[in-house]
Amino acid sequence: MKITRVEAIPFAIPYVKPAMFASGEVRAAEHVLVRVHTDDGLIGVAEAPPRPYTYGETQAGIVAVIEQIFAPQLVGLTLTEREMVGARMARTVGNPAAKAAVDMAIWDALGRTLGLRVSDLLGGYTDRMRVSHMLGFAEPAAMVAEAERMRETCGITTFKVKVGRRPVSLDTAVVRALREHFGDAVELYVDGNRGWTASESLRAMKEMADLDLLFAEELCPADDVLGRRWLVGQLDAPFIADESVPTPADVTRELLAGSATAISIKTARTGFTGSQRVHHLAEGLGVEVVIGNQFDGQLGTACAVTFGAAYRLTSRRAGELSNFLDMSDDLLAEPLRIRDGVLCVPPGSGLGVEIDPDKLARYRTDR
């Protein structure tokens, strides 16, 4: 069960339509496929999606740090030495998506070696999750139409609405249109991606006070320390910290400071090992958790549902597991399917997925 090689393969798959939100936009999945080889001949896989406008990582940077720094430090370790893997990667500052993908590929390789699903190794609470779909910036009619399409084709009834534009009324009008169209048939929450100030956020939430929102996520920057704390203290809906909590230590600081009352876990950011730590913190402190999305492809989504289904707390709410539907293609040999608003953990050992070699050859950008 020793690691013999760690690969980082860049690839690019266009989106059918760009995703637009307060902190940037995404037109193509320019991600990195990470493969961990073992002396048993097995290969674990995971996906690293760069978010340069959020965490500072780029596709080229992820490839470089994995191949030049992490791989030489990890070859020779066993798949069960995950704490040593984490300690060696922690010597390098930042690079959360690169570290997360290496961690998850090791878990996948371990599951394949043992003949067990990673979800069962983590906790095994259930084998499925309800799905939440993210709606990016558009006019009210277009966002209502997209939500209706997702409900009709996939059975999805939970929607996360991207907000954070100015004037505030642009976004409150969208959320109101969604509620008026669907009534109580759907769940709605909003994500500002730090686009508003604290005062703009409070005004927007007051305008939407009658719309029965599940959550408000990252409406204003966490760096606005006093403003954020002031805002969270006045809200009725739980306030989700997302990009402001890339590490377990950040989770602790934000929660104990009163700057958040719920947490988004993204396996693309904290892997399985780090996400376990965040989950246990949230569970111990009694706060709600949602499984977030970092514009993952199907491989990244398989990782997210694998973790989310493993625990009671993370499977309680719908997870953000549908953004791969906006991609024009993917790398998996057997695509994921959302049915009746639910995504199941893929069957089989490890993550239960395989990479299609022809698709990888088509979309990789290093050859």
C-alpha positions as CSV (number, residue, x, y, z in Angstrom):
1,M,0.0,0.0,0.0
2,K,2.9,2.4,-0.6
3,I,2.6,5.5,-2.8
4,T,4.9,5.1,-5.8
5,R,3.9,8.1,-7.9
6,V,1.7,11.2,-7.8
7,E,0.5,12.7,-11.1
8,A,-1.1,16.1,-11.8
9,I,-2.8,16.3,-15.2
10,P,-4.3,19.6,-16.3
11,F,-7.5,19.5,-18.4
12,A,-10.1,21.9,-19.8
13,I,-13.7,21.3,-20.5
14,P,-15.9,24.3,-21.6
15,Y,-19.1,25.2,-19.8
16,V,-22.4,25.3,-21.7
17,K,-22.9,28.8,-20.2
18,P,-20.6,30.8,-18.0
19,A,-21.4,30.9,-14.3
20,M,-21.4,34.5,-13.0
21,F,-21.3,35.7,-9.4
22,A,-20.0,38.5,-7.2
23,S,-16.4,37.3,-7.0
24,G,-15.8,36.3,-10.6
25,E,-17.1,34.1,-13.4
26,V,-16.2,30.6,-14.8
27,R,-16.3,29.8,-18.5
28,A,-14.5,26.5,-18.6
29,A,-13.5,23.8,-16.1
30,E,-9.7,24.3,-16.2
31,H,-9.1,21.7,-13.5
32,V,-6.4,19.2,-12.5
33,L,-6.8,15.5,-12.4
34,V,-4.7,14.0,-9.5
35,R,-3.7,10.4,-9.7
36,V,-1.9,8.5,-6.8
37,H,-0.3,5.3,-7.9
38,T,0.5,2.5,-5.4
39,D,2.9,-0.5,-5.4
40,D,-0.2,-2.8,-5.7
41,G,-0.9,-1.3,-9.1
42,L,-4.0,0.6,-8.0
43,I,-4.6,4.2,-8.8
44,G,-6.6,6.7,-6.7
45,V,-8.1,9.7,-8.4
46,A,-9.4,13.1,-7.4
47,E,-10.0,16.6,-9.0
48,A,-8.5,19.9,-8.1
49,P,-10.6,23.0,-9.3
50,P,-8.6,26.2,-9.1
51,R,-10.3,29.3,-7.8
52,P,-7.7,32.1,-8.3
53,Y,-10.1,34.9,-7.3
54,T,-10.9,33.2,-4.0
55,Y,-7.9,31.2,-2.9
56,G,-5.2,32.3,-5.3
57,E,-4.6,29.0,-6.9
58,T,-4.2,28.5,-10.7
59,Q,-4.2,25.4,-12.8
60,A,-0.5,25.8,-13.5
61,G,0.2,26.4,-9.9
62,I,-1.6,23.3,-8.7
63,V,0.3,21.1,-11.2
64,A,3.6,22.7,-10.2
65,V,3.2,22.3,-6.4
66,I,2.0,18.7,-6.7
67,E,4.7,17.6,-9.1
68,Q,7.6,19.6,-7.7
69,I,6.9,19.8,-4.0
70,F,4.3,17.3,-2.8
71,A,5.1,14.2,-4.9
72,P,8.8,13.9,-3.8
73,Q,7.7,14.2,-0.1
74,L,4.9,11.6,-0.4
75,V,6.4,8.8,-2.5
76,G,7.3,5.9,-0.2
77,L,4.6,6.6,2.4
78,T,1.7,4.2,2.9
79,L,-1.9,5.0,2.2
80,T,-2.7,4.8,5.9
81,E,-0.1,7.5,6.8
82,R,-2.5,10.3,6.1
83,E,-1.4,12.4,9.1
84,M,2.1,12.3,7.8
85,V,0.9,13.2,4.4
86,G,-1.0,16.1,5.8
87,A,2.0,17.2,7.9
88,R,4.4,17.2,4.9
89,M,2.0,19.1,2.7
90,A,1.3,21.6,5.5
91,R,5.0,22.7,5.2
92,T,3.9,24.5,2.1
93,V,1.6,27.5,2.7
94,G,-1.8,27.7,1.0
95,N,-2.6,25.6,-2.0
96,P,-5.9,24.2,-0.5
97,A,-7.3,22.6,-3.7
98,A,-4.0,20.9,-4.5
99,K,-3.7,19.5,-1.0
100,A,-7.3,18.4,-0.9
101,A,-7.1,16.5,-4.2
102,V,-4.0,14.6,-3.1
103,D,-5.7,13.7,0.2
104,M,-8.8,12.4,-1.6
105,A,-6.9,10.5,-4.2
106,I,-5.1,8.7,-1.3
107,W,-8.5,7.9,0.3
108,D,-9.7,6.6,-3.1
109,A,-6.7,4.4,-3.4
110,L,-7.1,3.1,0.1
111,G,-10.8,2.2,-0.6
112,R,-9.9,0.4,-3.7
113,T,-7.2,-1.5,-1.9
114,L,-9.6,-2.6,0.9
115,G,-12.5,-3.2,-1.5
116,L,-14.6,-0.7,0.5
117,R,-16.4,2.6,-0.4
118,V,-14.7,5.7,0.9
119,S,-18.1,6.8,2.2
120,D,-18.3,3.7,4.4
121,L,-14.7,4.2,5.6
122,L,-15.6,7.8,6.6
123,G,-18.9,7.1,8.4
124,G,-21.4,5.2,6.2
125,Y,-24.5,7.0,7.4
126,T,-26.4,6.9,4.1
127,D,-25.8,6.3,0.4
128,R,-27.5,9.4,-1.0
129,M,-28.1,13.2,-0.7
130,R,-30.7,15.6,-1.7
131,V,-29.3,18.1,-4.3
132,S,-29.2,21.9,-4.2
133,H,-28.7,23.7,-7.5
134,M,-26.8,27.1,-7.7
135,L,-28.4,29.9,-9.8
136,G,-25.9,32.4,-11.1
137,F,-26.5,36.1,-12.1
138,A,-29.3,36.6,-14.6
139,E,-32.6,38.4,-15.0
140,P,-35.5,37.1,-12.8
141,A,-37.3,35.4,-15.6
142,A,-34.2,33.6,-16.8
143,M,-33.4,32.4,-13.3
144,V,-37.0,31.2,-12.7
145,A,-36.8,29.3,-16.0
146,E,-33.6,27.6,-15.1
147,A,-34.9,26.6,-11.7
148,E,-38.1,25.3,-13.3
149,R,-36.0,23.3,-15.8
150,M,-33.9,21.8,-13.0
151,R,-37.1,20.8,-11.1
152,E,-38.7,19.2,-14.2
153,T,-35.6,17.3,-15.4
154,C,-33.8,16.4,-12.2
155,G,-36.5,16.8,-9.5
156,I,-34.4,19.4,-7.6
157,T,-36.3,21.6,-5.2
158,T,-33.6,23.4,-3.3
159,F,-31.9,26.4,-4.9
160,K,-28.9,28.6,-3.8
161,V,-29.3,32.0,-5.4
162,K,-26.1,34.0,-6.2
163,V,-26.5,37.6,-5.0
164,G,-24.2,40.5,-4.2
165,R,-24.8,42.9,-7.1
166,R,-25.5,46.6,-6.8
167,P,-28.1,47.9,-6.5
168,V,-29.3,45.4,-3.9
169,S,-32.8,45.4,-5.5
170,L,-31.4,43.5,-8.6
171,D,-31.0,40.4,-6.4
172,T,-33.9,40.8,-4.1
173,A,-36.2,41.0,-7.1
174,V,-34.8,37.6,-8.4
175,V,-35.3,35.9,-5.1
176,R,-38.8,37.3,-4.8
177,A,-39.6,36.1,-8.3
178,L,-38.5,32.6,-7.5
179,R,-40.6,32.5,-4.3
180,E,-43.7,33.9,-6.1
181,H,-43.3,31.4,-8.9
182,F,-42.7,28.3,-6.8
183,G,-44.5,29.2,-3.5
184,D,-43.6,26.7,-0.8
185,A,-42.6,24.0,-3.2
186,V,-38.9,24.9,-3.1
187,E,-36.3,25.8,-0.6
188,L,-34.3,29.0,-1.2
189,Y,-31.1,30.5,0.2
190,V,-28.7,33.2,-0.9
191,D,-24.9,33.5,-1.4
192,G,-23.3,36.9,-1.7
193,N,-19.7,35.8,-2.3
194,R,-18.7,38.9,-0.2
195,G,-20.2,41.2,-2.7
196,W,-22.2,43.5,-0.4
197,T,-21.2,45.6,2.6
198,A,-22.6,44.7,6.0
199,S,-25.2,47.5,5.7
200,E,-26.2,46.5,2.2
201,S,-26.5,42.9,3.4
202,L,-28.9,43.9,6.2
203,R,-31.0,46.0,3.9
204,A,-31.3,43.1,1.4
205,M,-32.2,40.6,4.1
206,K,-34.9,42.9,5.5
207,E,-36.3,43.2,1.9
208,M,-36.4,39.4,1.7
209,A,-37.6,38.8,5.3
210,D,-41.0,37.4,4.1
211,L,-39.4,34.9,1.7
212,D,-38.6,32.2,4.2
213,L,-34.9,31.8,3.3
214,L,-33.0,28.8,4.7
215,F,-29.6,30.5,4.9
216,A,-27.5,33.6,4.0
217,E,-24.0,32.8,2.9
218,E,-20.9,35.1,2.8
219,L,-23.0,38.3,2.1
220,C,-20.1,40.6,3.2
221,P,-16.4,40.1,3.6
222,A,-15.1,38.5,6.8
223,D,-12.3,41.0,6.8
224,D,-14.9,43.6,7.7
225,V,-14.7,42.1,11.2
226,L,-17.0,44.4,13.2
227,G,-19.4,44.9,10.4
228,R,-19.8,41.2,9.8
229,R,-20.3,40.5,13.5
230,W,-22.9,43.3,13.7
231,L,-24.7,41.9,10.7
232,V,-24.8,38.3,11.9
233,G,-26.2,39.4,15.2
234,Q,-29.2,40.9,13.5
235,L,-30.2,38.1,11.2
236,D,-32.9,35.5,11.8
237,A,-31.5,33.1,9.1
238,P,-28.3,31.1,9.8
239,F,-25.2,32.8,8.3
240,I,-23.0,30.4,6.4
241,A,-19.2,31.0,6.4
242,D,-17.7,29.5,3.2
243,E,-14.6,31.0,1.6
244,S,-13.8,32.7,4.9
245,V,-13.2,29.3,6.5
246,P,-10.6,27.4,4.4
247,T,-9.1,25.7,7.4
248,P,-10.5,24.2,10.7
249,A,-8.8,27.0,12.6
250,D,-10.7,29.6,10.5
251,V,-13.9,27.7,11.3
252,T,-13.2,28.0,15.0
253,R,-12.4,31.7,14.8
254,E,-15.5,32.7,12.8
255,L,-17.9,30.7,14.9
256,L,-16.5,31.7,18.3
257,A,-16.3,35.4,17.2
258,G,-20.0,35.4,16.2
259,S,-19.2,36.1,12.6
260,A,-21.0,32.9,11.4
261,T,-23.6,30.5,12.6
262,A,-23.3,27.8,10.0
263,I,-20.5,26.3,7.9
264,S,-20.0,25.2,4.3
265,I,-17.8,22.2,3.8
266,K,-16.1,21.8,0.5
267,T,-14.2,18.6,-0.1
268,A,-12.4,20.4,-3.0
269,R,-10.9,22.8,-0.3
270,T,-10.3,20.5,2.7
271,G,-10.2,17.0,1.2
272,F,-11.7,14.2,3.3
273,T,-9.2,14.4,6.2
274,G,-9.6,18.2,6.7
275,S,-13.4,18.0,6.1
276,Q,-13.7,15.4,8.9
277,R,-12.1,17.9,11.3
278,V,-14.5,20.7,10.2
279,H,-17.4,18.3,10.5
280,H,-16.5,17.3,14.0
281,L,-16.0,21.0,15.0
282,A,-19.4,21.9,13.7
283,E,-21.1,18.9,15.3
284,G,-19.4,19.7,18.6
285,L,-20.4,23.3,18.5
286,G,-24.0,22.6,17.4
287,V,-24.0,24.5,14.1
288,E,-25.5,23.5,10.8
289,V,-23.5,22.4,7.9
290,V,-24.0,22.4,4.1
291,I,-22.0,20.6,1.5
292,G,-20.7,23.3,-0.9
293,N,-19.5,23.2,-4.4
294,Q,-16.3,24.7,-5.9
295,F,-17.6,24.3,-9.5
296,D,-16.5,20.7,-9.3
297,G,-16.8,18.4,-12.3
298,Q,-18.3,14.9,-11.8
299,L,-15.2,13.5,-10.1
300,G,-15.2,16.4,-7.6
301,T,-19.0,15.9,-7.2
302,A,-18.5,12.2,-6.5
303,C,-16.1,13.3,-3.7
304,A,-18.6,15.7,-2.3
305,V,-21.5,13.3,-2.1
306,T,-19.1,10.6,-0.8
307,F,-18.3,12.8,2.2
308,G,-21.8,14.3,2.6
309,A,-23.5,11.0,2.7
310,A,-21.1,9.6,5.3
311,Y,-22.5,11.6,8.2
312,R,-25.9,12.5,9.6
313,L,-25.1,16.2,10.0
314,T,-23.9,16.7,6.4
315,S,-26.7,14.6,4.8
316,R,-29.5,16.5,6.7
317,R,-29.5,19.4,4.1
318,A,-29.4,19.3,0.4
319,G,-25.8,19.5,-1.0
320,E,-24.6,21.6,-3.8
321,L,-24.0,18.7,-6.2
322,S,-25.3,19.8,-9.6
323,N,-22.9,22.2,-11.2
324,F,-21.4,19.5,-13.4
325,L,-24.6,19.8,-15.4
326,D,-23.4,23.1,-16.7
327,M,-20.3,21.4,-18.3
328,S,-20.3,20.3,-21.9
329,D,-18.7,17.0,-21.1
330,D,-16.7,15.3,-18.3
331,L,-14.0,12.7,-17.6
332,L,-16.0,9.9,-16.0
333,A,-16.6,6.7,-17.9
334,E,-20.0,6.4,-16.2
335,P,-21.7,9.8,-15.7
336,L,-23.4,10.7,-12.5
337,R,-27.2,10.9,-12.6
338,I,-29.5,13.1,-10.4
339,R,-32.9,11.5,-10.2
340,D,-35.9,12.8,-8.2
341,G,-33.7,15.5,-6.7
342,V,-31.2,12.9,-5.2
343,L,-27.6,12.0,-6.1
344,C,-26.5,8.5,-4.9
345,V,-22.9,7.6,-3.8
346,P,-21.5,5.7,-6.8
347,P,-21.3,1.9,-6.1
348,G,-18.0,0.2,-6.0
349,S,-14.8,0.5,-4.0
350,G,-13.1,3.8,-3.3
351,L,-15.0,6.6,-4.9
352,G,-16.7,4.1,-7.2
353,V,-15.8,6.0,-10.4
354,E,-13.4,5.5,-13.3
355,I,-11.8,7.9,-15.7
356,D,-12.5,7.5,-19.4
357,P,-9.0,7.3,-21.0
358,D,-10.3,8.7,-24.4
359,K,-11.9,11.7,-22.7
360,L,-8.8,12.4,-20.7
361,A,-6.7,12.2,-23.9
362,R,-9.2,14.7,-25.5
363,Y,-9.3,17.3,-22.8
364,R,-5.9,17.2,-21.2
365,T,-3.8,20.3,-22.0
366,D,-0.3,19.1,-21.3
367,R,0.1,17.3,-24.6
